[in-house]
Amino acid sequence: MIVTCPGCGEVRDLGTEIQPGAVIACTWCAGVLFRLAQQGGEYVLQEVPQASCPQCQALQLLPDTIRPGDTFRHCDRTFVVSYAYGAYALEPLARHHVGHTDGVTEQACGRESHTCNSAEAGGS
């Protein structure tokens, strides 16, 4: 099966053993992982969201549905997902939502940039 990397445009032959859902690393896109998917009869590579855990430094593959402001749990801690300069990051919840209790989400907070608007944190 032949696919084109959406990051760099490299055309690759993945062979016949690779199945949709497999995670593929591109040799030219340093550190970027892609998931093989089938769309309209064609095979495509879709970027896999990933971020390093600030607690243990291990690379975490994030759910495909993750969005900035969502929470992600690892190392028995809750982190807030951020996205800047083309990369995802996990921020400790306490740093993101100063004054909140664990488990407050972006929807409750309404945070834009570094300003938290939640009444729980003293915002509007």
CNS distance restraints for C-alpha pairs under 8 A (distance, minus, plus):
assign (resid   1 and name CA) (resid  13 and name CA) 5.59 0.50 0.50
assign (resid   1 and name CA) (resid  14 and name CA) 5.49 0.50 0.50
assign (resid   1 and name CA) (resid  15 and name CA) 5.49 0.50 0.50
assign (resid   1 and name CA) (resid  16 and name CA) 6.19 0.50 0.50
assign (resid   1 and name CA) (resid  43 and name CA) 7.64 0.50 0.50
assign (resid   2 and name CA) (resid  11 and name CA) 6.90 0.50 0.50
assign (resid   2 and name CA) (resid  12 and name CA) 5.58 0.50 0.50
assign (resid   2 and name CA) (resid  13 and name CA) 4.46 0.50 0.50
assign (resid   2 and name CA) (resid  14 and name CA) 6.23 0.50 0.50
assign (resid   2 and name CA) (resid  15 and name CA) 7.82 0.50 0.50
assign (resid   2 and name CA) (resid  43 and name CA) 7.63 0.50 0.50
assign (resid   3 and name CA) (resid  11 and name CA) 5.75 0.50 0.50
assign (resid   3 and name CA) (resid  12 and name CA) 5.44 0.50 0.50
assign (resid   3 and name CA) (resid  13 and name CA) 6.54 0.50 0.50
assign (resid   3 and name CA) (resid  14 and name CA) 7.43 0.50 0.50
assign (resid   3 and name CA) (resid  43 and name CA) 6.31 0.50 0.50
assign (resid   3 and name CA) (resid  44 and name CA) 6.04 0.50 0.50
assign (resid   3 and name CA) (resid  45 and name CA) 7.09 0.50 0.50
assign (resid   4 and name CA) (resid   9 and name CA) 5.67 0.50 0.50
assign (resid   4 and name CA) (resid  10 and name CA) 5.58 0.50 0.50
assign (resid   4 and name CA) (resid  11 and name CA) 4.37 0.50 0.50
assign (resid   4 and name CA) (resid  12 and name CA) 6.20 0.50 0.50
assign (resid   4 and name CA) (resid  44 and name CA) 7.14 0.50 0.50
assign (resid   4 and name CA) (resid  45 and name CA) 7.26 0.50 0.50
assign (resid   5 and name CA) (resid   9 and name CA) 4.88 0.50 0.50
assign (resid   5 and name CA) (resid  10 and name CA) 5.27 0.50 0.50
assign (resid   5 and name CA) (resid  11 and name CA) 6.42 0.50 0.50
assign (resid   5 and name CA) (resid  12 and name CA) 7.64 0.50 0.50
assign (resid   5 and name CA) (resid  26 and name CA) 7.25 0.50 0.50
assign (resid   5 and name CA) (resid  45 and name CA) 6.33 0.50 0.50
assign (resid   6 and name CA) (resid  45 and name CA) 6.76 0.50 0.50
assign (resid   6 and name CA) (resid  46 and name CA) 7.50 0.50 0.50
assign (resid   7 and name CA) (resid  29 and name CA) 6.58 0.50 0.50
assign (resid   8 and name CA) (resid  28 and name CA) 6.91 0.50 0.50
assign (resid   8 and name CA) (resid  29 and name CA) 6.64 0.50 0.50
assign (resid  10 and name CA) (resid  28 and name CA) 7.87 0.50 0.50
assign (resid  14 and name CA) (resid  18 and name CA) 6.45 0.50 0.50
assign (resid  18 and name CA) (resid  22 and name CA) 6.61 0.50 0.50
assign (resid  19 and name CA) (resid  36 and name CA) 7.23 0.50 0.50
assign (resid  20 and name CA) (resid  35 and name CA) 7.51 0.50 0.50
assign (resid  20 and name CA) (resid  36 and name CA) 4.85 0.50 0.50
assign (resid  20 and name CA) (resid  37 and name CA) 4.89 0.50 0.50
assign (resid  20 and name CA) (resid  38 and name CA) 6.51 0.50 0.50
assign (resid  20 and name CA) (resid  43 and name CA) 7.93 0.50 0.50
assign (resid  21 and name CA) (resid  35 and name CA) 5.71 0.50 0.50
assign (resid  21 and name CA) (resid  36 and name CA) 5.26 0.50 0.50
assign (resid  21 and name CA) (resid  37 and name CA) 6.07 0.50 0.50
assign (resid  22 and name CA) (resid  35 and name CA) 5.57 0.50 0.50
assign (resid  22 and name CA) (resid  36 and name CA) 5.50 0.50 0.50
assign (resid  23 and name CA) (resid  33 and name CA) 6.56 0.50 0.50
assign (resid  23 and name CA) (resid  34 and name CA) 5.54 0.50 0.50
assign (resid  23 and name CA) (resid  35 and name CA) 4.44 0.50 0.50
assign (resid  23 and name CA) (resid  36 and name CA) 6.44 0.50 0.50
assign (resid  23 and name CA) (resid  48 and name CA) 7.94 0.50 0.50
assign (resid  24 and name CA) (resid  33 and name CA) 5.72 0.50 0.50
assign (resid  24 and name CA) (resid  34 and name CA) 5.07 0.50 0.50
assign (resid  24 and name CA) (resid  35 and name CA) 6.01 0.50 0.50
assign (resid  24 and name CA) (resid  36 and name CA) 7.15 0.50 0.50
assign (resid  25 and name CA) (resid  29 and name CA) 7.86 0.50 0.50
assign (resid  25 and name CA) (resid  31 and name CA) 7.46 0.50 0.50
assign (resid  25 and name CA) (resid  32 and name CA) 6.41 0.50 0.50
assign (resid  25 and name CA) (resid  33 and name CA) 4.73 0.50 0.50
assign (resid  25 and name CA) (resid  34 and name CA) 6.24 0.50 0.50
assign (resid  26 and name CA) (resid  30 and name CA) 7.19 0.50 0.50
assign (resid  26 and name CA) (resid  32 and name CA) 6.77 0.50 0.50
assign (resid  26 and name CA) (resid  33 and name CA) 6.75 0.50 0.50
assign (resid  26 and name CA) (resid  34 and name CA) 7.60 0.50 0.50
assign (resid  32 and name CA) (resid  47 and name CA) 7.17 0.50 0.50
assign (resid  32 and name CA) (resid  48 and name CA) 7.59 0.50 0.50
assign (resid  33 and name CA) (resid  47 and name CA) 5.93 0.50 0.50
assign (resid  33 and name CA) (resid  48 and name CA) 5.49 0.50 0.50
assign (resid  33 and name CA) (resid  49 and name CA) 7.97 0.50 0.50
assign (resid  34 and name CA) (resid  45 and name CA) 5.48 0.50 0.50
assign (resid  34 and name CA) (resid  46 and name CA) 5.08 0.50 0.50
assign (resid  34 and name CA) (resid  47 and name CA) 4.31 0.50 0.50
assign (resid  34 and name CA) (resid  48 and name CA) 5.14 0.50 0.50
assign (resid  35 and name CA) (resid  45 and name CA) 5.49 0.50 0.50
assign (resid  35 and name CA) (resid  46 and name CA) 5.20 0.50 0.50
assign (resid  35 and name CA) (resid  47 and name CA) 6.30 0.50 0.50
assign (resid  35 and name CA) (resid  48 and name CA) 6.11 0.50 0.50
assign (resid  36 and name CA) (resid  43 and name CA) 6.77 0.50 0.50
assign (resid  36 and name CA) (resid  44 and name CA) 5.86 0.50 0.50
assign (resid  36 and name CA) (resid  45 and name CA) 4.79 0.50 0.50
assign (resid  36 and name CA) (resid  46 and name CA) 6.53 0.50 0.50
assign (resid  37 and name CA) (resid  43 and name CA) 5.69 0.50 0.50
assign (resid  37 and name CA) (resid  44 and name CA) 5.34 0.50 0.50
assign (resid  37 and name CA) (resid  45 and name CA) 6.16 0.50 0.50
assign (resid  37 and name CA) (resid  46 and name CA) 7.05 0.50 0.50
assign (resid  38 and name CA) (resid  42 and name CA) 5.48 0.50 0.50
assign (resid  38 and name CA) (resid  43 and name CA) 4.48 0.50 0.50
assign (resid  38 and name CA) (resid  44 and name CA) 6.04 0.50 0.50
assign (resid  39 and name CA) (resid  43 and name CA) 6.31 0.50 0.50
assign (resid  39 and name CA) (resid  44 and name CA) 6.92 0.50 0.50
assign (resid  48 and name CA) (resid  61 and name CA) 6.89 0.50 0.50
assign (resid  48 and name CA) (resid  62 and name CA) 7.24 0.50 0.50
assign (resid  48 and name CA) (resid  63 and name CA) 7.97 0.50 0.50
assign (resid  48 and name CA) (resid  64 and name CA) 6.56 0.50 0.50
assign (resid  49 and name CA) (resid  61 and name CA) 6.09 0.50 0.50
assign (resid  49 and name CA) (resid  62 and name CA) 5.18 0.50 0.50
assign (resid  49 and name CA) (resid  63 and name CA) 6.93 0.50 0.50
assign (resid  49 and name CA) (resid  64 and name CA) 6.43 0.50 0.50
assign (resid  49 and name CA) (resid  66 and name CA) 7.65 0.50 0.50
assign (resid  49 and name CA) (resid  88 and name CA) 6.85 0.50 0.50
assign (resid  50 and name CA) (resid  59 and name CA) 6.77 0.50 0.50
assign (resid  50 and name CA) (resid  60 and name CA) 5.45 0.50 0.50
assign (resid  50 and name CA) (resid  61 and name CA) 4.48 0.50 0.50
assign (resid  50 and name CA) (resid  62 and name CA) 5.19 0.50 0.50
assign (resid  50 and name CA) (resid  87 and name CA) 7.95 0.50 0.50
assign (resid  50 and name CA) (resid  88 and name CA) 6.26 0.50 0.50
assign (resid  50 and name CA) (resid  89 and name CA) 7.87 0.50 0.50
assign (resid  51 and name CA) (resid  59 and name CA) 5.69 0.50 0.50
assign (resid  51 and name CA) (resid  60 and name CA) 5.38 0.50 0.50
assign (resid  51 and name CA) (resid  61 and name CA) 6.82 0.50 0.50
assign (resid  51 and name CA) (resid  62 and name CA) 7.25 0.50 0.50
assign (resid  51 and name CA) (resid  87 and name CA) 7.69 0.50 0.50
assign (resid  51 and name CA) (resid  88 and name CA) 5.41 0.50 0.50
assign (resid  51 and name CA) (resid  89 and name CA) 5.09 0.50 0.50
assign (resid  51 and name CA) (resid  90 and name CA) 6.40 0.50 0.50
assign (resid  52 and name CA) (resid  57 and name CA) 5.36 0.50 0.50
assign (resid  52 and name CA) (resid  58 and name CA) 5.45 0.50 0.50
assign (resid  52 and name CA) (resid  59 and name CA) 4.31 0.50 0.50
assign (resid  52 and name CA) (resid  60 and name CA) 5.80 0.50 0.50
assign (resid  52 and name CA) (resid  89 and name CA) 6.73 0.50 0.50
assign (resid  52 and name CA) (resid  90 and name CA) 6.90 0.50 0.50
assign (resid  53 and name CA) (resid  57 and name CA) 4.74 0.50 0.50
assign (resid  53 and name CA) (resid  58 and name CA) 5.48 0.50 0.50
assign (resid  53 and name CA) (resid  59 and name CA) 6.34 0.50 0.50
assign (resid  53 and name CA) (resid  60 and name CA) 6.71 0.50 0.50
assign (resid  53 and name CA) (resid  74 and name CA) 7.44 0.50 0.50
assign (resid  53 and name CA) (resid  90 and name CA) 6.33 0.50 0.50
assign (resid  54 and name CA) (resid  90 and name CA) 6.76 0.50 0.50
assign (resid  54 and name CA) (resid  91 and name CA) 7.33 0.50 0.50
assign (resid  54 and name CA) (resid  92 and name CA) 7.63 0.50 0.50
assign (resid  55 and name CA) (resid  75 and name CA) 6.93 0.50 0.50
assign (resid  56 and name CA) (resid  75 and name CA) 7.44 0.50 0.50
assign (resid  62 and name CA) (resid  66 and name CA) 6.66 0.50 0.50
assign (resid  66 and name CA) (resid  70 and name CA) 6.54 0.50 0.50
assign (resid  66 and name CA) (resid  81 and name CA) 7.94 0.50 0.50
assign (resid  67 and name CA) (resid  81 and name CA) 7.08 0.50 0.50
assign (resid  67 and name CA) (resid  82 and name CA) 7.84 0.50 0.50
assign (resid  68 and name CA) (resid  80 and name CA) 7.67 0.50 0.50
assign (resid  68 and name CA) (resid  81 and name CA) 5.07 0.50 0.50
assign (resid  68 and name CA) (resid  82 and name CA) 4.61 0.50 0.50
assign (resid  68 and name CA) (resid  83 and name CA) 5.72 0.50 0.50
assign (resid  69 and name CA) (resid  80 and name CA) 5.76 0.50 0.50
assign (resid  69 and name CA) (resid  81 and name CA) 5.31 0.50 0.50
assign (resid  69 and name CA) (resid  82 and name CA) 6.07 0.50 0.50
assign (resid  69 and name CA) (resid 105 and name CA) 7.01 0.50 0.50
assign (resid  69 and name CA) (resid 106 and name CA) 4.80 0.50 0.50
assign (resid  69 and name CA) (resid 107 and name CA) 7.87 0.50 0.50
assign (resid  69 and name CA) (resid 111 and name CA) 7.94 0.50 0.50
assign (resid  70 and name CA) (resid  80 and name CA) 5.82 0.50 0.50
assign (resid  70 and name CA) (resid  81 and name CA) 5.52 0.50 0.50
assign (resid  70 and name CA) (resid 105 and name CA) 6.41 0.50 0.50
assign (resid  70 and name CA) (resid 106 and name CA) 6.12 0.50 0.50
assign (resid  71 and name CA) (resid  78 and name CA) 6.42 0.50 0.50
assign (resid  71 and name CA) (resid  79 and name CA) 5.47 0.50 0.50
assign (resid  71 and name CA) (resid  80 and name CA) 4.48 0.50 0.50
assign (resid  71 and name CA) (resid  81 and name CA) 5.93 0.50 0.50
assign (resid  71 and name CA) (resid 103 and name CA) 7.83 0.50 0.50
assign (resid  71 and name CA) (resid 105 and name CA) 6.43 0.50 0.50
assign (resid  71 and name CA) (resid 106 and name CA) 7.90 0.50 0.50
assign (resid  72 and name CA) (resid  78 and name CA) 5.72 0.50 0.50
assign (resid  72 and name CA) (resid  79 and name CA) 5.20 0.50 0.50
assign (resid  72 and name CA) (resid  80 and name CA) 6.23 0.50 0.50
assign (resid  72 and name CA) (resid  81 and name CA) 6.78 0.50 0.50
assign (resid  72 and name CA) (resid  90 and name CA) 7.79 0.50 0.50
assign (resid  73 and name CA) (resid  77 and name CA) 5.61 0.50 0.50
assign (resid  73 and name CA) (resid  78 and name CA) 4.45 0.50 0.50
assign (resid  73 and name CA) (resid  79 and name CA) 6.08 0.50 0.50
assign (resid  74 and name CA) (resid  78 and name CA) 6.58 0.50 0.50
assign (resid  74 and name CA) (resid  79 and name CA) 7.72 0.50 0.50
assign (resid  78 and name CA) (resid  92 and name CA) 6.88 0.50 0.50
assign (resid  78 and name CA) (resid  93 and name CA) 6.10 0.50 0.50
assign (resid  78 and name CA) (resid 102 and name CA) 7.10 0.50 0.50
assign (resid  78 and name CA) (resid 103 and name CA) 7.10 0.50 0.50
assign (resid  79 and name CA) (resid  90 and name CA) 5.53 0.50 0.50
assign (resid  79 and name CA) (resid  91 and name CA) 5.28 0.50 0.50
assign (resid  79 and name CA) (resid  92 and name CA) 4.74 0.50 0.50
assign (resid  79 and name CA) (resid  93 and name CA) 4.96 0.50 0.50
assign (resid  80 and name CA) (resid  90 and name CA) 5.58 0.50 0.50
assign (resid  80 and name CA) (resid  91 and name CA) 5.12 0.50 0.50
assign (resid  80 and name CA) (resid  92 and name CA) 6.38 0.50 0.50
assign (resid  80 and name CA) (resid  93 and name CA) 5.64 0.50 0.50
assign (resid  80 and name CA) (resid  96 and name CA) 6.96 0.50 0.50
assign (resid  81 and name CA) (resid  88 and name CA) 6.74 0.50 0.50
assign (resid  81 and name CA) (resid  89 and name CA) 5.76 0.50 0.50
assign (resid  81 and name CA) (resid  90 and name CA) 4.84 0.50 0.50
assign (resid  81 and name CA) (resid  91 and name CA) 6.38 0.50 0.50
assign (resid  82 and name CA) (resid  88 and name CA) 5.62 0.50 0.50
assign (resid  82 and name CA) (resid  89 and name CA) 5.19 0.50 0.50
assign (resid  82 and name CA) (resid  90 and name CA) 6.31 0.50 0.50
assign (resid  82 and name CA) (resid  91 and name CA) 7.11 0.50 0.50
assign (resid  83 and name CA) (resid  87 and name CA) 5.55 0.50 0.50
assign (resid  83 and name CA) (resid  88 and name CA) 4.42 0.50 0.50
assign (resid  83 and name CA) (resid  89 and name CA) 6.22 0.50 0.50
assign (resid  84 and name CA) (resid  88 and name CA) 6.66 0.50 0.50
assign (resid  91 and name CA) (resid  95 and name CA) 6.85 0.50 0.50
assign (resid  91 and name CA) (resid  96 and name CA) 6.53 0.50 0.50
assign (resid  92 and name CA) (resid  96 and name CA) 6.50 0.50 0.50
assign (resid  93 and name CA) (resid  97 and name CA) 5.89 0.50 0.50
assign (resid  93 and name CA) (resid 102 and name CA) 6.91 0.50 0.50
assign (resid  94 and name CA) (resid  98 and name CA) 5.41 0.50 0.50
assign (resid  94 and name CA) (resid  99 and name CA) 7.34 0.50 0.50
assign (resid  94 and name CA) (resid 100 and name CA) 7.07 0.50 0.50
assign (resid  94 and name CA) (resid 102 and name CA) 7.66 0.50 0.50
assign (resid  96 and name CA) (resid 114 and name CA) 7.60 0.50 0.50
assign (resid  97 and name CA) (resid 104 and name CA) 7.88 0.50 0.50
assign (resid  97 and name CA) (resid 109 and name CA) 7.65 0.50 0.50
assign (resid  97 and name CA) (resid 116 and name CA) 6.56 0.50 0.50
assign (resid  97 and name CA) (resid 121 and name CA) 7.23 0.50 0.50
assign (resid  98 and name CA) (resid 116 and name CA) 7.92 0.50 0.50
assign (resid  98 and name CA) (resid 121 and name CA) 6.36 0.50 0.50
assign (resid  99 and name CA) (resid 120 and name CA) 6.91 0.50 0.50
assign (resid  99 and name CA) (resid 121 and name CA) 4.70 0.50 0.50
assign (resid  99 and name CA) (resid 122 and name CA) 7.82 0.50 0.50
assign (resid 100 and name CA) (resid 104 and name CA) 6.65 0.50 0.50
assign (resid 100 and name CA) (resid 120 and name CA) 6.19 0.50 0.50
assign (resid 100 and name CA) (resid 121 and name CA) 5.74 0.50 0.50
assign (resid 104 and name CA) (resid 108 and name CA) 6.33 0.50 0.50
assign (resid 104 and name CA) (resid 109 and name CA) 7.01 0.50 0.50
assign (resid 105 and name CA) (resid 109 and name CA) 6.22 0.50 0.50
assign (resid 106 and name CA) (resid 110 and name CA) 5.50 0.50 0.50
assign (resid 106 and name CA) (resid 111 and name CA) 6.39 0.50 0.50
assign (resid 108 and name CA) (resid 118 and name CA) 6.55 0.50 0.50
assign (resid 109 and name CA) (resid 116 and name CA) 6.04 0.50 0.50
assign (resid 109 and name CA) (resid 117 and name CA) 5.71 0.50 0.50
assign (resid 109 and name CA) (resid 118 and name CA) 4.52 0.50 0.50
assign (resid 110 and name CA) (resid 116 and name CA) 6.50 0.50 0.50
assign (resid 110 and name CA) (resid 117 and name CA) 5.67 0.50 0.50
assign (resid 110 and name CA) (resid 118 and name CA) 6.65 0.50 0.50
assign (resid 111 and name CA) (resid 115 and name CA) 5.56 0.50 0.50
assign (resid 111 and name CA) (resid 116 and name CA) 4.40 0.50 0.50
assign (resid 111 and name CA) (resid 117 and name CA) 5.86 0.50 0.50
assign (resid 111 and name CA) (resid 118 and name CA) 7.78 0.50 0.50
assign (resid 112 and name CA) (resid 116 and name CA) 6.81 0.50 0.50
assign (resid 116 and name CA) (resid 121 and name CA) 7.11 0.50 0.50
assign (resid 116 and name CA) (resid 123 and name CA) 6.38 0.50 0.50
assign (resid 117 and name CA) (resid 121 and name CA) 7.31 0.50 0.50
assign (resid 117 and name CA) (resid 122 and name CA) 7.46 0.50 0.50
assign (resid 117 and name CA) (resid 123 and name CA) 4.24 0.50 0.50
assign (resid 117 and name CA) (resid 124 and name CA) 5.32 0.50 0.50
assign (resid 118 and name CA) (resid 122 and name CA) 6.54 0.50 0.50
assign (resid 118 and name CA) (resid 123 and name CA) 4.89 0.50 0.50
assign (resid 118 and name CA) (resid 124 and name CA) 6.09 0.50 0.50
assign (resid 119 and name CA) (resid 123 and name CA) 4.63 0.50 0.50
assign (resid 119 and name CA) (resid 124 and name CA) 5.30 0.50 0.50
